[in-house]
């Protein structure tokens, strides 16, 4: 019986599963949306929501926990706190959505799109601010 066993194992050991979840979180913060299987998306969704909650706290400890969840990538934690968290202002949870896309043709796995609820617009690091049109 599986009483009180909340998480799925995905056919991986604990360290591999942890690395997979971290990689999916990194992809979500970096790309703003990721395409993955429905099962993986449902497992990453609460972790992504927890990341935004940590970013909203704004403390040094919360920032360090976010860096740990993102696999030690401090620049992504900065992107999360500076770009994603302000878009989620006034929202009390439910920062991500899972959109089912149908089945993958190769192995018939159910695919899904995991994305932030608020459309986060971020310019690349080297891009300049667009000049205001003069009239």
C-alpha positions as CSV (number, residue, x, y, z in Angstrom):
1,X,0.0,0.0,0.0
2,X,1.1,3.6,-0.7
3,X,-0.4,5.3,2.2
4,X,1.1,8.8,2.8
5,X,3.6,8.4,-0.1
6,X,3.0,11.6,-1.9
7,X,5.8,11.8,-4.5
8,X,6.4,9.6,-7.5
9,X,9.8,8.0,-8.0
10,X,9.9,8.3,-11.8
11,X,12.1,5.2,-12.0
12,X,15.1,7.0,-10.5
13,X,17.0,7.0,-7.3
14,X,16.8,10.0,-4.9
15,X,19.9,11.9,-6.2
16,X,18.9,11.5,-9.8
17,X,15.3,12.6,-9.1
18,X,16.6,15.6,-7.2
19,X,18.9,16.6,-10.1
20,X,16.0,16.2,-12.5
21,X,13.7,18.5,-10.5
22,X,16.5,21.0,-10.1
23,X,17.2,21.0,-13.9
24,X,13.4,21.4,-14.6
25,X,13.3,24.4,-12.2
26,X,16.4,25.9,-13.9
27,X,14.7,25.6,-17.3
28,X,11.5,27.1,-16.0
29,X,13.2,30.2,-14.5
30,X,15.5,30.6,-17.6
31,X,13.0,29.9,-20.4
32,X,9.7,31.0,-18.6
33,X,8.0,27.8,-19.9
34,X,9.1,24.2,-20.3
35,X,7.7,21.3,-22.2
36,X,7.8,18.0,-20.3
37,X,5.7,15.0,-19.4
38,X,2.5,15.6,-17.3
39,X,3.9,13.6,-14.4
40,X,7.1,15.6,-14.2
41,X,5.2,18.9,-14.6
42,X,2.9,18.0,-11.7
43,X,5.9,17.2,-9.5
44,X,7.8,20.4,-10.4
45,X,4.8,22.7,-10.0
46,X,4.8,22.8,-6.1
47,X,8.6,23.3,-6.1
48,X,8.3,26.3,-8.6
49,X,5.5,27.8,-6.4
50,X,7.8,27.4,-3.4
51,X,10.6,29.2,-5.2
52,X,8.4,32.2,-5.8
53,X,7.3,32.2,-2.2
54,X,11.0,32.2,-1.1
55,X,11.6,35.1,-3.5
56,X,8.8,37.0,-2.0
57,X,10.2,36.7,1.5
58,X,13.3,38.6,0.4
59,X,15.6,37.5,3.2
60,X,19.1,36.3,2.8
61,X,18.2,32.8,4.0
62,X,15.3,32.6,1.5
63,X,17.7,33.6,-1.3
64,X,20.2,31.0,-0.3
65,X,17.4,28.3,-0.2
66,X,16.4,29.4,-3.7
67,X,20.0,29.1,-4.9
68,X,20.1,25.6,-3.5
69,X,16.9,24.6,-5.2
70,X,18.3,26.0,-8.5
71,X,21.4,23.8,-8.3
72,X,23.7,26.5,-7.0
73,X,23.1,29.0,-9.8
74,X,23.0,32.3,-8.1
75,X,22.4,34.3,-11.3
76,X,19.2,32.4,-11.8
77,X,18.1,33.2,-8.3
78,X,18.7,36.8,-9.0
79,X,16.6,36.5,-12.2
80,X,13.9,34.9,-10.2
81,X,13.8,37.5,-7.5
82,X,14.2,40.5,-9.9
83,X,12.0,39.5,-12.8
84,X,9.6,36.7,-11.9
85,X,8.6,37.6,-8.3
86,X,7.5,41.2,-9.1
87,X,5.1,39.9,-11.8
88,X,3.4,37.7,-9.1
89,X,2.7,40.6,-6.8
90,X,-0.9,40.5,-5.4
91,X,-1.2,36.8,-6.1
92,X,-1.5,34.4,-3.1
93,X,-0.3,31.2,-4.7
94,X,-0.8,29.3,-7.9
95,X,2.1,30.9,-9.7
96,X,2.4,28.1,-12.3
97,X,0.0,26.3,-14.7
98,X,0.2,23.0,-16.4
99,X,-1.3,22.8,-19.9
100,X,-1.8,19.4,-21.4
101,X,-0.6,19.1,-25.0
102,X,-1.5,15.6,-26.0
103,X,0.7,12.6,-26.5
104,X,4.2,12.5,-27.8
105,X,4.5,10.6,-31.1
106,X,7.6,8.6,-30.3
107,X,6.5,6.8,-27.1
108,X,2.9,8.1,-26.6
109,X,3.8,9.9,-23.3
110,X,1.4,12.6,-22.2
111,X,3.1,15.9,-22.7
112,X,2.4,19.2,-20.9
113,X,3.6,22.8,-20.9
114,X,4.6,24.2,-17.5
115,X,4.6,28.0,-17.4
116,X,4.2,31.0,-15.1
117,X,0.7,32.2,-14.8
118,X,1.7,35.8,-15.3
119,X,3.5,36.4,-18.6
120,X,7.0,37.4,-17.5
121,X,8.8,39.6,-20.1
122,X,12.5,39.7,-19.6
123,X,15.1,41.1,-21.9
124,X,18.3,39.2,-22.5
125,X,21.3,40.3,-20.3
126,X,23.1,42.2,-23.1
127,X,20.1,43.9,-24.7
128,X,19.6,47.6,-24.4
129,X,16.4,49.4,-23.4
130,X,14.4,50.4,-26.6
131,X,14.7,54.1,-27.3
132,X,11.4,56.0,-26.9
133,X,9.9,57.1,-30.2
134,X,10.2,60.8,-30.7
135,X,7.2,62.6,-32.0
